[in-house]
């Protein structure tokens, strides 16, 4: 049996539809027939620059939601037909932009019945990356989630840069779960402030404040500065003033999500570069925990809007160039 893949032939394109063998899951893996896929910034970077592409041609896509096709040896949490959402650890010909993809079982979670496939596909990357930023980057534990990582910090004031990004909005929710009384201040455009406050931000500042250390510190407790910064968008690279907003006598934690060339924090700042793989490595139950949080109403869709662009892999090819213009919403294609 064969499936259809959307392959990109080389850097910058073109794309082509190619028949490929139906993938079979290995040990600890599941195969998923996607009903919806997300478009992410890394897909555009791979298309334009080959950012993480080892060889061409390749299949892009790192996120999808659909039904389990088959399970590999050792997988007991899923069975064929289960409705799931998944993060896809890409290889040359394994990405979500095809009729069946493969994912590690630890990167798959059951889709709550109250979410559509289009909503569910928007969650894994944002949640897992934010979780890594919290439990690895800031070493803050989440009650109810077991980790292999030391989580001994309890910062009482956190500045979240890029609060309206999927990662930023997810991090705000996880931080609020972990630190109910902490001051959490987020930067974003004003259009997103009400949404971020509803997710748990104590207050919000405009993006321009990232270049104004005094304005940032004025939003911190007693104007003294923040214990920690969670940078969801690499803002510290172009706005080094953010580091002056750290409390002089505080732990000076800086958790930076991998988005491109990283900032160089000043001496004394404890900096950690994080990505989604760290979450499943350090908390193998992370995706099951996401389902629990969703069912209990303690975690909500981080994006203000899910923009469904159409149906079919053909729509994916036509839509990737929209990604650099997106703010506060998730681009999704139904299949």
N, C-alpha and C positions, 0 to 999 in steps of 0.2 A: 504494500500500500504506500502511496506517496502523498505528500502534502505540498502546498504552495508556500514559498518563501518570498518575501520582498527583500531582494539583495541589492546593496549598493556596490557598483562595480569597481569604483575607485574614488579617490578623494574628490569631493565636489559633485559626484554623480558620474554617469546617470544611474537610475534604478532599473531593475528588471525583475520580472516575476519568473521564478525558477522552480521546477519540480525537484523535490528532495525526498529521501526515504523518511517514513514515519519514525520519529525518534523513539528510542526505548529507554526507560529510566534505568540508571545504574543503582547501586546500593545507596540508600539514603536519599534518593531522588524521586520526584514525581514528574509526570508529563501533564501539561495543562492545555486544553483547547480554549483559547481566549475568546471571550464575548465582548471585551472592551480592552483597549490599551491606552496608556498615557504617553504623551510626548514630553520629554524632559530636556533640559538644557544640554546635557551630555550628548543627546542624540544629534542636536544641531552641531555641537563641537566636533563630534565624530564625522558627521557628513561633510563639514567645511574643512576641517583640519586633520582628521584622522587621529583625534586626541588620544584615544585608547584602543586604536585598531592595530593589531599586530600584523595583519595581512589582508589583502583584498582578493576577491570580493568578500563582503561580510553582511551579516544580518544585524540590524540595529534594534533598539528597544530593550528597556530594562525593567518594565513594569507591565503587569496585566492582571485581569480578573476573568475567571471563566470556570470551567468544570474540569475536574481531574479525569484524565484519560487513562492513566495507568500508574501504578506505584512500584518502586523498586524494592529490593530485599531490605528488610529491617524497618520499613516504614509501616507503622501501625496507626498513626493518627489520622490517616486519610484513606479513602477508598474511591474507586471509579464512580463518577457522578457527583461527588462532593463539589459544592460551589465554593470557590476559593479566590483569594487575592495573593499575588506573588511578586517578589522581587527576583529578577532574573540575573544571575551571575553570568554575564556575557562571555561567550567564546566566539571564534570566527563565524560559525554558522548557527550559534544558539543565541537568539534574541527574541523579544516578544512579538516582533513584526512578522509573524508567520502563523500558519494554521494550527500548529501544535508546538509548544516550546517545553524545555526542560528546566526544572528549578530544584535546588536543594530543599528538602522537606523543612529544614529549619527556617527557610526564607518564605514559607507559605503559611497562610492563616485562613481559617474558615471565614467565609463572607457572612456577616449577619443578614438575616432575612429581610430586615428593614432597609438595607442599602441596595441600590441598583448596582449592576456590574460597572456602570460608568462612574458611580461614586466610589466604589470599592477600589478600582484601579488607581485612584488618586492618592491612596494612603501609604502603601508600603515604603517607598523611598523616603518620603517626608518624615514618617514616623521613625523608621530605623535610624536614619541619619541624626535626627534630633535626639533619639535615645542614646546614641553613641556620644553625642556632644555633651549630654548630661551625665551619664554614668562613667564614661571614660575621660572626657575632656575636663569636666568639673568634679568628677569623683563624688557625685551625689547619688545616693541610693533611692530607688523608687519602692515604696512599701508594697509588698506582695510579689515583687519580681526578684528571683534569685539570680545572682551574677557571679562570674568567676573573677571579678575585678574588685579591688579595694575601693569601697565607697564610704570614705570617712570624713567627707567635707559637708558642712552645712552653711554655705554662704547665705547671709541674710539680706544681701542686696545684689541683684544681677541686672546687667544691662544687656538686652538682646538686640543686636544689630541686624536689620533686615527682618523685622517682625512679621511683615506681611508675606514673606516667602513661605512655602509649604513647610520647610524645616523650621523657620523662626516661629510660625504659629503653632506648630506641633511642640516645639521646645517650651513655649510659654505654658502650654497645658501640662506638660510633664513636670515642669518646675513647680507649678502650682500644686500638683498632686503631692510632690515630694516635700515641698516647703510651704505649707499653708500660710504662714505669717510673713514670708519674705516679701521684700519690695522688688517687684519685677517691672522694669521700665523698658519699653520697646521703641525702636525707631522705625518709621515708615512714612509714606505719604499720608496726608491727613484723611484721605478717603477711606483708609483702612483702620483708623483709630478706634472707632466704636466697636468694630468686629474684634479687634485684639483685646480690648477691655473685657468684652463678653467672654473671651477665652481664658481670662485670668490675669492680664496685665494690670498692674497697679495704675500706671499712667503711660502716656505715649508722647513721643517727641517727633517733630518733622525730621526727614532725612538730613536736612541742612545742619541740624544740631550735631551731626557726627564730626563736623569740622570746628566745633565750638566747645572746648573742654569745660568752660565755665557754665554753659547752658546744660551740659550733661550732668555736671556735679550738682547743679542747683536742683536737679530732679532726684538726687540721692538722699538718703536719710541724713538729716542735719547738714546737708550740703558738703558732706565729708568725702564723698566718692563711693564707688562701688567695690564690693568684695570680688566680683567676677564679671567677666564679659563673655557672652556667647555670641560669636560672630557667624551668622548663618550665610552671609553673602560675600565674605572677603572684604568687608568695608575697611578694616584696619590697614589694608595695603595702601589705599589712596587717602585715608583719613587718619594719620598717626595721632591726631589730637585725642582720639578715643582712649589711648593709654594714659593720658593725663587725668582721665576721669576715674581711675582706680584709686582706692583709698590708700593713702601713704603707708599706714600701719596695718593694712589688710593682707589677705593671702595672695592677692594679685594673680588671680586665675584668668587664663585666656584660652577658651575652647574655640578652635577655628575649623569650620567645615571646609573640606577640600573642594574648592571651586576653581582654582587656578593658582598662579604664583602667590605664595603666602606672605603675609606681613612679617616684618622683622621686629618683634616687640623689644622694648628697651630692657636693659639688664634688670634682673629682679622679678620679671614677670614669668610666671609658670605657664608656658605655652604648650598646647597639645593639638596636633592636627588629627582630625577625625573623619571617618567615613562610615557608611552603613554596614560594611562587612564587620566592623568592630562590634556592632550591636549583637549580631547573631553569634559571633565568636565568644563574646563575654556573657551573653544572656541567651542561651539556646531556646529558652521559652518565650522570647520576645514577641513573636507573632501570635502565639496563643494568648499572651497577656494583652495584646492589642484588642483581640476579640472580646475579652472580658471587660476591658475598659469601655469599649463601644457599647456592649450589652448593658452595662451599668450606667451609661450616660455620662461617664467621667471623661470621655475623650470624644471630640466632635471633628467633623471634616475641617481641616485647617484652612482650606481655601474658601474665600468668599463666594466664588462662583466656579462651577464645573462647566466648561464650554465644550459641548459635544459638537464636533465639527462635521460629522456625517458618518456614513457607514461604509466600511470596506477598506482593505489595505491600500487601495488606490488613493484614498483620502489622506492617509499618512504621508505618502510621498509628496503630495501637493501642499501639505500644511507645515512641514518642518521649519520653513523659513519664517513662520509667524513667531517662533519662540523668542527671539531677541526683543520683541515688543511687548511681551506679556508681563503684567504686574497684578499680583493678588488673585489670579485665577489659574485653573489647571486646564490644559488642552487635552481632550480625550477623543478617541475615535471608537465608534461601535463596530463590532464585527458580526 
